[in-house]
Amino acid sequence: MLSLDPSELSIPVLHGYLLGAVGPRPIAFASTIDGKGIPNLAPFSFFNVFSANPPIMIFSPARSGRTNETKDTYKNVKEIGEVVINVVNFDIVQKMSLASSPYEPEIDEFEKAGFTKIASDTIRPFRVAESPVQFECVVNEVVELGQNGGAGNLVICEVKKIHINEAVLDENGKIDQHKIDLVSRMGGNWYCRADQNSMFEITKPITTCGIGFDAIPADIKSSNILTGNDLGQLGGIENLPDETEVNEYKLIELSDLFVSLEDEQEKLEKELHKRAKELLNKNKIEEAWKTLLSFNN
């Protein structure tokens, strides 16, 4: 394990470790305007949503690690405390990257990157028409974290209006995570696309309490087949199936294994663990438990 003291690292090296390890990071495509009415558009991956009541988002246009200069976005939100946070999906990621170029303050990134301006309803900065979701925000506070290169500036924004393209909604009016096709930042030049190949669901234990990792029998925890994630799934069940349920499942679903491997107990246990793993991959946790518990029944 490599152990490092941040104070002993150069800013570029530290920056690389931070961004390489903390990701994927959502992208705030921030639209601002200066006192002369000149629009600015720039992406920031130091960003997230932090509250629903009130609805608060925070992004950070950090000082340049090379020059210690502050971003035009930072200067604009200090002068005009308003910003549109546009989300970024795969359809616009290349043009978004183009908008991150270090253009002079008088240059309109909407035009340079080929984006369409839409007037906001409650604030002065424009929205990005091509973005699937746009948040009109007022800036509640800017927290400056330092005066040296690499220091962040937390722009705390309160959402005043939300605009959503109906094309990314499902039949219940909720944002469909497949349709919205979001992208996020990784380290270096890398991005991540949230599509069907990278997304998976885990049921959140909001109102339920699982038996926990510590309640899993030792012979299952020491399995060479089951991973830590598999054991985490097993620990999420509220109650273990009883002996009758296990025996019924064994008779109906597992009889072929028990008959064919009756004299090879070590191999039988291995095959049961493999089958349990397949069931866990299908999120069939109770069936996986019945499979595992059948070995000693």
N, C-alpha and C positions, 0 to 999 in steps of 0.2 A: 504494500500500500504506500503510494507516494503521499507524503505529508508536507504541506507548504504553508509558510507564513506569508499572508498577503502583503505585509509591509516590506518584505524582502524581494518582491517581484516588481518588474517594470509594469507600467500601466497596460501596454499592449499585451503582454503575457498574461497578466491577471484577467484582462478583458476577455481574452481568448478562452481561458479556463471557465470563466463565468458563463459565457454564452454557449460554449460547447457542452456544458453540463446541465444548464437550466433551459430546458426546451422540451417540446416545441412551445414557442411563445406566440400568443395571438398578436395581431398587427393592428395598430391604430393608424389608419390613413387619415391624418389630421389636416383639415382645411381651415385656414385662418385668413385674416385680412389685417393690413396695417392701417395706420391713421390716414394714409393717402388713398385708401381704397384698393390697394394692390393685393390681389389674392396670392396665397401661398398654399402649397400642397406637399406634404411630406409624410413618409411612413415611419412608425416607431414601434419597436418590438418590446420595449420596456413598458408594458401595458396590461391592464386587466380591469374587470368590473369588481367592485368591492362592497356594494350595498344596493339593496332593492328599495329600501324605504328610509331615507330618500335614495333615488337611483344615482349612484356615484360611480364614475370611472376615473381612473388615474393613468396618465402616461407620463413618460419622462424624456424630454429632449435634453440629453446630456451634453455637457461641454466637450468640445473636441479634445481627445487625448493627445493630439499632435500640436494644436495651436492654442488650445484653451478658449477658442472662440465659442460663443453661444449661437444656437440655431435661430434662423429667422422665425420659426414657429414659436420659440421661447419669447423672443422680443415682441411678437405680435400678441400673444396671450397676456403679456404684461401690459401692453398698451391698450388692446381691445380685448377685454376678458370674455371672449366667445370663441367657440370652436365646434366644428362638425367632425365627429369621429365616424368615418366610413369604414365598414368592414371589408376585408379583401378576400375574394374567392379566386379560384384557379383561372377564371376567364380574364381577370384583369391583372394578374400578378406580374407579368412582364412590363406592362405600362407603369404599374406601381413602382417597380424597380427603377425605371427610367426617371420617374419623378423624384427619386432620392438623389439624383445628381446634384452637385454643389453649384447650382445656378445662382447668379447674382440676385439680390433682393428685388430688383425691379422686373425680373423675369417671371412670367405667369406659367407655373408648372402644369396647370390645366391644359394650356395650349401646347406646351413642349411635349407632354406625355400623351396627348390626344384624348383627354377626358372632357365630358360635357358638364358644364355648370348648370345647376338648378338653384334657383333662389330658395333660401330657407324661409320658414314661416315665422320664426320667433327671434332669429339672430341674423347678423350681417354676413358672416362667411357663407360661401356657397356649398351646396352638397354635390357629391359626385354621382351623376345619374347612373353610371355603370355599376356602382356598388349595390349589392342586394339589400343591405340594411344601413341606414344612416341615422346617427344620433345627433340632434341639435343640443348643444350644451352651453351652459354658462360656466365660467371659471370661478369657483368658490375661493380658491387659494392656490398660490404657487409656493412650494416649500423648496428652498435652495439647500442642497445637501453639502455644498462645498464651493470653493472658489478656484480650485485647481482643475487641470485637465482631467477628464473622465468623470467629474462630479455630476450627479444627476440633478434634475429639477422636477419635482413632482407637481404635475399640473392636475389639481383635483377638480373634476368637472361634475356638474349636476345636469342630468339629462332632462331637457324640457320638452322634447318632442322626438318621436321615433317614426321613421318611414321604412316600410318593409315591402319589398317586391313580392306580390302575390304568388309569383312563380316558384318561390322557395317554401311555400306553406303546404302543409298536408291537409287532408280532408277535415281535420278538426281545428284548422286555423292556427296550428302550431308550426314553428320552423322545423322543416324536415332536414335532418342532419346530412342526408344523402344529397338532397336537392341543392342545398346552399353551397356545398363543395368548397369549404373554407381552406385556406392555406395558412401556414404559420412558419416562423423563423427558427432555424437551428443555428449551429455554430458555423463560422466561416461563410461560405457562399450557399450554404445548404438551406433548403426549405422543406416543408412537410405538407402533404396534401391529405386532407381528411376525407378519403373516399371509402368505398366498400372494402377495399383491400387492407386498409389500415385501421378501420373503426371496429369496435366490439362493444357489447353491452355487459354491464355488471349491475345486477339489481342492488340498489342501495339499501342497507339495513337501517332505515329511518325509524321504523316503528317496531322492529323485531330485534331480538338479541340471540345470536347463534350460540351454540354450545362452547365454541372457542377452540383454539388450537390445543390448549392444555388438556382438553377432554377427549382428544383423539387417542385411541389405543396405541401403545408403543410400537407394536408390530406394523401398524399402518404408517406411523410417522417415520419409521426406518426403511420404508419401501425404496427400492432402487428404481421403481417405475414412476411413482407419483412425485411431482415437483412441489416446490413451496406454494406455487399458485394453486395446484390441485388440493393441497392440504388446507389452504385458505378457504377454498370453496366448501370443503367438507366441514370445516369449523363453522360455517355460516348457517347450518341447519339448526332449527329451533329444538327439535326433539328427534332422537334416534328412532328408527323403526323398531317395533317390538319383535320378540322372537317368533311369534306366529306369522307376522308379515314377512320376515326374513325367510322362514321355512317355505312359505307358499311361493315366494319369488324364486327360491332355490329349486323347487320342484318343477315350476312352470318354465322359467327362463334359463336356468343354469344346469339342468339335468344332463345335457349333452357333455358339458365340461366335466362334471363329477363322475360320469360313467366312463368316459374315455381316459381320464387321468386318475382313476381311483387308486392306482398303485404308485403314483408319482406325485406325492404331496407337495414337494418343492416347486415342481413345474405347474401344478394346479394353482398354487397360491400366486405364482407369477402371472398366469393367464387371467386369473380373477382381477388382479391389479390392473392388467392391460385393459380388460373390459370396463372396469370402473373408470379408468382414465378416458376411454372413449365416451362413456356416459357423461362425464363431467364436461367434456368438450361440447356436448349438446345441452349443457346446463340441466341435466337430469340428476340432481344431487341425491334425491331420496333413493333412486334406483342404484346409484353408485354405492351408497351406504349399504343397501341390501346385498349387493354383490360382494362387498368387502367383508361384511359380517357373516356371510354364509360359510366362509372357510372354517370357522370354529363352531358352527352349529351342526 
